[in-house]
Amino acid sequence: MLQRLKINWKIAILSFGIVLFSLCIGGTILLGSIVRLKEEELGRRLLVTARTVAQMPEIVSGIADPGMRDGIQLAAERIRIINDVTYVVVMDMHRLRLSHPVESKIGTISSGADEGPAFAEHSYVSKAEGELGTALRAFVPIMNAEHAQVGVALVGRIQPTVGQVLLDLSSQAYVVLLISLLFGLWGSWKLAQHIKRQMFELEPHEIAALLLERTATFNAMHEGVIAIDKSERITIFNEKAKQMLKVSGDVVGKSIWEVLPDTRLPEILELNHPIFNQELVIQDTPIMSNRVPVTVGGETVGAVAIFQDRTEATRMAEELTGVRTFVDALRVQNHEYMNKLHTIGGLIQLGSNEKALDYLFEMTEQKEELTRFLDSRIHNESLTGLLLGKISRGRELGIEVTIDRQSRLERFPERLDHHDFVILLGNLLENAFDALHHQTMDSKHIFISLEQDDQVLSVLVEDNGCGMEESVKTRIFKHGFTTKGGGGRGIGLHLIAGIVQKGGGSVQIESTPGEGTTFILTFPMQ
């Protein structure tokens, strides 16, 4: 608790220092404005006093009649005292001083540099440096009854210093300063508390250490990581992502559209839900991506993508898929061959050696014929092995799996490979098996066709199973949707939809409840 108070006081003192500095700057500007306003006000007041002097009858008469000039000094002194000015000087057209606060200067010639325009019937205010300081001087021409200029009235006052202005405003300034300091101190303390809460009670050096650790952690990851904020600007772009996507330089702070327009990361801000295990092609690099929104306090503030080079992911998936397929195939073949061995053994026990031999030859010939057909028409060992395994699986379940004799597959469409087609055909056939599982008909069959030319590759899987309602057809590709119940379902067709989208293909579904379902998938070769 004591440590937290010390930290809060440090921030409060820093904040208060900033407030005090700002207050000083503002006060200096305000004081300058006050001095300027007082100067303008004093100039106006001096002009009014000078006009009063220029219009006094004794002043005008005294200039015209040398015998009445003694009254000029008395009138000028009276005006000076009444209007609280430093001096009132009356001059004739020869610049001879007829009045002055210093009597010794009466009758002398004035040589001020700013007096010239006043003898040309101009009224104005000027600023001049004198022995007593800077003075404001108002000049007004003195006109006689015939409107002819006979002299000049000069009224001056020493300009107040900044200290004098502050002294005049001292009472108000103290109150304003005290209130400002109190509110500044209170605001600084509240700001310090708010900043500490925002920083999770961490000090600046701890935040800096966390930032360095976070950057090092992201750069040490084997997966690519890209994050954006709600303005679609990049906040994280680790080194692995730069290597995979061939991006160089510092891209943090730039728009994701400017750096990588095909990440599909901004759509997570709109969807506001995660998308896992989706295959994408970014910068001509196939990747396996997980994209997740970043939420703070229930509000989506950004999105993050974590992805792997699909080549590596495919290699791992092939290893896993290969092992599972191999295990399934061994189990099915073990069960199938055990049944056939039991049949052969029974025929031998019955003494039907020739029938046993014929059965053995027939079984071997069928297997070899199917293998030769698949090797000649399907030029990929993974798909050939998958189809052989599914045919054996069908026999085990009492389902006849037939492959169209006109089927042909020599190469895969652009952006797709044998791993995609293993997933695609495997899931379609497993769904067909499930559709036939609870059917009581005598003949259960699944028909497979692969047709290819230079432009298009078509995949057809047809069964005579339970079929689907129209409401089910519209939802089957949604992640997690299933009609089979149980956890871990509703993924296969979602994966198929992703493969179709990646390959730029299309899906056509024909299904009638109680009669069966046909899936037709079409992919452009280019």
N, C-alpha and C positions, 0 to 999 in steps of 0.2 A: 504493500500500500504506500509506504514511504517513497519507494523508488518511483512508483507511478506519479506521485505528487511532484517529485523532483523533475520528472520528464515534462509534466504538464506546465510547471513553472518555467522551464526553459523555453518551451514553445510560446507561453504567454508573454515572457519578457521580449522574445524576438518579435512577436506580433505587436506588442505595445511600442517597441522601438520603431517599427514600421509606421504605426499610427502616429507617433510623436513626430517622426520625420515628415510625414505627409502633412501633419498639422502645421509644422514650421514653414513648409513650402507654401501651403495655402495661406498662412498668415502673412508671409512676405508679399505674396501677390495681392492679398486684400489690403495690406498697409500701403502698398504702392498705389492702388486704386484710390484709397482714401486721400493720400497726399495729392494726387492729381485732381480729385474732385475739389479739395480745399483750395488748391491753386486756381482752378477755374472760378470757384465762388469768389475768392479774393479779387481776381481780375475784374469780375463784373462789378463788385462793390467799389473798387477803385475808379472804374469808369464813371459810375454814378456820381461819386464824390467829385471827380474832375469836371464833369458837366455842371454840377452845382456851382463849383468855383467859377467856371467860365461864364456863367449866366448871372453872377452877382453884380448888381448895378455899381457898387463901389469899386469893384475890380475893373469893370469896363471903363468907368469914368476916370479912375486913377491912371490907367494906361494912357488915355487921351490927354489928361491934364496933369502935367508934372507937379503942380502945386497940391494935388490930392493923393500923391503916391504914398504918403505915410499911412493912409487908411488901408492900403493893400496888405501890408504886413499884419495889421491887426485882424482883418477879415480872414486872411489865410491861416493865422494861428488859431483863430476861433474854430474854423472848419477842421483843422488838424486834430484839435483836442476832442471835438464833438464826435468825429468819425473814427477816432483811434487809428490814425495813420502815422507813419514815421515822418513824413515831410510833405509840405505843400509848397510848390515853387511856381511863381507867376513870372513869365518872361515876355518882353516885348518882341517885336519883329527883328530886332538886332541881337537877340539872344541875351539881352541884359536882364539879370535877375532882379526882380522888383520885390520879391519876398523869398525868405529862406529861414529854416529853423535856426541856422547859425548866422547871427546878424552880421558877422564879418564878411560873409559872402554876398550880402545884398549889394547890388551895384556892380558886381563882377559879371564877366561873360561866361556863359555855360558852353561847354564843348563836348557834350555827350554824343557818342557815336550813334545812338538810336533816336536822336531828336529830329533829324532831317524831315521825315514825312509829316511831322506835326505842323511844320511851317508851310505846308502845302495843303492845309485844311483837311488832314486825315486824323481820325480818332482811332487809337489802338492801345494794346497792352504789350509791353516788352519786358524781358528779364535781363537784369544787368548785375554784374559783380561789383560790389563796393567794399569799403573798409569794414562795414558792419556785417557783411555777408551778402547773400544773393537777395536782390530786391525785385519786386514786381512794380512796374512804373506804368501808369495810365496817362496818356497824352490826349488832350482835347483842345482844339483851336478856340480862341476867344474872338467872337465876332461883335462888331459894333452895330448901331441901329441901321446903318446902310448895308449890313451884311458883308462888310469887308473885314478881313482878318487883321486884328491889331496885336495879337499875342498868342501865347500858348499857356495852358494850365497843366502843370505836371503834379500828379499825386503818386507818392510811392510808399511802399510798406515792405519791411524786411520779411522775407518768406519764412514761415515757421520750419524748424528742423524736424527730422523724424522723431527725435526725442521729445520735442514739444508736442507733436501730434500724439505720441504714445501717452504722454502725461495727461493730455486732454481726455484721452479715451481710457485712462487707467482703470477707472471703476468698472466700466462695461467689459474691458478686456480681461480683468481678473475673473469676473463671473463666467464669461464664455470659456476662458482657458480651464477653469476648474471643472466646469460641466463637461467639456470635451475630454479632459484627462480622465475623469471618473468613468464616463461612458466608454472611452478608449480602453481603459484597464479592464472593465467588465466585459466588453466585447472581445478583447484579446484572450481573456480566460475562457470564455465560451467557445471561441474559435479553436483554442488549443484543445479543449475537450472533444470538439467535433472532429478535428483532424486526427486525434489519437484513436477515436472510435473508427474512423474511416481506414486507418492504417493498422487496425487490429492490435492496438497497443504496442506496435513495433516502433523502434527508433529508426532514423534514416539509415544508419550503417547496417542494421539488421535487414531492412528492405533491400538495400543494395546487395547484400550477401545472398538473399533469397533469389533476386533476379539473376545473379551470376550462376547460382546453383541450378535454377530452372533452365537457363540457356544451355548450360553444360549437359544437363539431363536430356533435353530434347535432341541435342546434337549427338549424344551417345546412343540414342535409340536406333535399332536396326530398321524400324519402320519410318516411312515418311510422315511428317506431321505438318499440316497447314491449318491455321486458324484465322478467322476474320471477325471483325466486330459488326455491329448492326448497321454501320455505314458501308459495309462490304470492303473495308480496308484491311490489309494483311497485318496481323499482330504476331503471328508465329510462322516461321518458314525454316525448318531445320535443314541441316546439311545433307541428310539422307534424301530428303525431298528434292533438294537442288540437284543432287547426283542423278536421281531416277528420272527427273523431268527436264534435265539439261537446262537449268536456270542458273545464272551467275549474278554476282553482285548482291548488294543489300536491297531487298524488296519490301522490307517491313515499312508500313505506312502507305504503300501504294495500293491502288484499287486492284482487286483480284481480277477484274475484267481486263485490266491493262497488262497484267503479267501472265495469267492463264485463263483465257476466256471459256475453256471447256471443262472446268473442274466440277460444275454443277453444285458447288458448295453454297452459293447464295440461295438456291431453292429451299435449302433447309430452314433458312430464316422465315420463308413463307409457309412451308409445311408445318414447321414447329414440332416435328417428330423425327426420330432417328431412322436411318436407312443402313442396314447392315449387309455385309458380304455382297456388295453389288460390283459387278465387273464394269469398268469404264476404260475408255481409251483417251489419254491426255497426252498431248504433244507426241502423238503416234506411239505412245508407250502404254501397253495394256497393264492395268493395275486392278487389284482387288481392294475395294474401298469400304470403310465404315465411316459414315457421316452422322454427326450428333449435334443437336443444338446445345448451346451453353446458356443456362438460365441462372439468374440471380434474383432472388426474392420473387419467384414466379414469373419474371419477365425475361424474354429471350434477348440476350445482349450480344450474341455472336454464334458462330458455328465452328466446329473443328472436324477435320478429316484425318483419319489415320489409315494409311494404305501401304500395301506391299506390291512390289513388282510381281505381276501375275505369272511371270516365268518361274519364279521361285515358288509361288503359291501352287502353281500347276504341278510342279515336280513333287511337292509334298502331297498334294491331293492324289496324284497318280500313284504314288507309293501306297497311300492309304486305300484308295479305290481298288488298286491291283490286289492288295492283300485280302480285302473283303470279298472281291469277286472270286479270287482263287479259293478262299475258304468256302464260299457258297457253292462254287462249282464242284469242289471236292465232296461236299456233303451231299449234293444232289446226285452226283455220279456214283458215290458210294451206295446210296439208297437204291438207285436205279440198277446198278450192276449186281447188288445183293439179290434183288428180285429176279433178275435174269439168271443168275447162277442157281437160285433155288429152282427156277423152271427147268434149267438144263439138268440139274441133279435129279429132279423128280422124273424126267423122261428117261434118264439112264436107269434109275431104279425100276422103272416099269419095263425096262428092256427095249425101249424105243430109241436105240442108239442112232438110227438114221434120222429120225425126227429131231433128236437133240442136235445132231451135226447140221442139219438144214437150218434149224433155228439160229444156231451160232453163226453160220455163214450169212443168213439174212440180216441178222442184227449188225454184223460187221460191215456188210455191204451198204446198209442204210447210213450208218455213221460215216463211212468213208465218202459216200456220194454227197451227203450234206456238207461235209468239210470241203470237198473239192469244189462244190458249187459256190460256197461262201468265199473261198480263197480266190476264185476266178472272177467274182463279181464285186466283192467288197475288198478294196485294196487298203485295208487297215487291220492290223492284227487285234487291236483293242476292241474294235466293233465286232470283228468275227468271233472273238472269244466271248463277248457279251451276248451275242445272238445265240451261240451254241449253248451257253449257260441258261439263257431264258427258255430255249426250246426244251431243254432237259427239265427245267423247273416246271414248265407247263405240263409235261408228261406226268410229273410227280403229282400235280394238282388235278389231273384229269382234264386238262385244257389243251386243245390242239393249237399249236403256234405254227402258222404257215408264213413263209416268206415268198413274196411274189418272184417268180422265176425270171421276170424281166428287170428285176432290181439291179442297179448299178451305181457304184460310188467310187470314183477314181481320185478325186481331190475335194478338199473342203472349201467352203466359201471364204472370201476374204474376211479377216478378223475373227474367224472361228477355227477351232482345231478339233482333234479327236477327243480331247477331254470334254469339250462342250457337247459333242454328240453322244459320248458315253452317259453324261448326265441326262441329256434330253431323251434318248431312247430308253435308258434304264428307268426313268421316272414314268414315262408314258406306259411302258409295259407293266410296271408294278401297279399303276392305277388300273390298268385293264384286268390284271389278276384280281385286284380287290373288288372290281365291279362284277366279276364272275364268281366270287367266292361263295356267296350265299344263294346263288341261282340253282334251281332244281331241274333244269332242262337236261335232256339226254346229251345234246351236242353243245359243247362249249368251245368256241374258237376265237382266236386272235389272228388278224391278218396284218402283215407288215409289208410296206412297199417303199423302196428308195429309188427315185428316178432323177436322172441328172443329164443336163446338156450344157452347152457353153454359156448359157444365160442363167439358168435356174436349177436349183436343187430342191426337190419336194420330198417330204417325209410323211407317210400315211400310216397311222396305227388305228385299227378298227377292231371293235369287240362286239359281241352280242349279249352284253351284260345288262345291268339294271337301268342304264341310261340316266339322264339328268333332267330336272325341271329347269324352266327358263330362268327362274330366280337364282338357281345355283350356278348356271352357266355364266351369269354376269359377275360372279364373285370368286370364281375358282382360282384366279391368278393373284388374289390378294394374299399378302403374307399372313400366315397363321390361320387362314380359313380352311376348314375341313368338315366333312360330313361323317368322318369315321370315329370321332371321339378320341380321347386319350391325349396325353402331352406329346410334344415333339412332332406334331403333324402339321399339315398345311404349308409345307416348305417346297415340296417337289415342283408343283406347277408354278410357284413363284420363281423358282430358279429357271424354269423353262421360259417364263416371260422375260426374264433378264437376258437370257441367251438370244431370244428372238429379237429383242430390242437392240442388243449389241451388234447382231449380224444384219440389222436393217430388214428383217423378214416380217412375215405376217402369219397369223394363226386363224384357221377356220375350224369351227366346231359344229358338228351335226350330231344331235342327240335326241332320242325319243325315249321317254320313260318306259321301261319294260322291254325295249327292243335293242338298245345298244348305243354306242357312241363312236364317232369317227373324229380323229384329230388330223388335220392336214396343215403341215407347216411348210412354208415356202420361203426360200432364201435366194437373193440374187447372188450370182457368182462373183460379180464385180461390185 
